[in-house]
């Protein structure tokens, strides 16, 4: 998955992100705006996990959503 594609099509990916990380609010999604670093930070905050764990989860999400 090319993260530029996610950023460019953020509106379509918001539902998938929310399904994966249900604790993220619409406000979080607005702040993230398709930016991978922002997503990692918000996952860390919402779930109380490490940066490494957030990155693992994002990589898994990318694998599941390959085109």
ABEGO torsion letter per residue (X at the ends): XBAAAAAAAAAAAAAAAAAABAABBAAAAAAAGGBAAAAAAAAAAAAGBBAAAAAAAAAAAAAAABX
